[in-house]
Amino acid sequence: MIEQAPSKCPPELLSRIKFQAHDFYTPQPVKHADVYFFRWICHNQSDKYGVKMMQQLVPALKKGAKIVINDNCLPKPGSEDYPDMWDEKITR
C-alpha cells in the first residue's frame, strides 16, 4: 500500500503528505500534523483496541489537528431490507 499510495495522490499534494507504515498500538511517530487519516482501520477493532489506537495518537496532536476516520458503519443484523440474505452476509 505505502509504495502505491503516492501514485494515487494528486501531484500538487505530494509535498504535504507523508505515507508510512505504522503499528497503531504504539505511539504515533508523526507529531503535530494537520490531519491524521484512518482509512478502513477502525472497523476491525473491538472498542478496547479502538480506544488504545486513539490513545496512542493523542500525544502527537497539536491544537486544531483533525482526525479523519473513513470507515464502514454497519446497522444491526436484520435491521436493513436486503433483497437477499446473502447481500447482508457479504456486507458484514
Rosetta blueprint (number, residue, H / E / L):
1 M L
2 I L
3 E L
4 Q L
5 A H
6 P H
7 S H
8 K H
9 C L
10 P L
11 P H
12 E H
13 L H
14 L H
15 S H
16 R H
17 I L
18 K L
19 F L
20 Q L
21 A L
22 H L
23 D L
24 F L
25 Y L
26 T L
27 P L
28 Q L
29 P L
30 V L
31 K L
32 H L
33 A L
34 D L
35 V E
36 Y E
37 F E
38 F E
39 R E
40 W L
41 I L
42 C H
43 H H
44 N H
45 Q L
46 S L
47 D H
48 K H
49 Y H
50 G H
51 V H
52 K H
53 M H
54 M H
55 Q H
56 Q H
57 L H
58 V H
59 P H
60 A H
61 L L
62 K L
63 K L
64 G L
65 A L
66 K E
67 I E
68 V E
69 I E
70 N E
71 D L
72 N L
73 C L
74 L L
75 P L
76 K L
77 P L
78 G L
79 S L
80 E L
81 D L
82 Y L
83 P L
84 D L
85 M H
86 W H
87 D H
88 E H
89 K H
90 I H
91 T H
92 R L
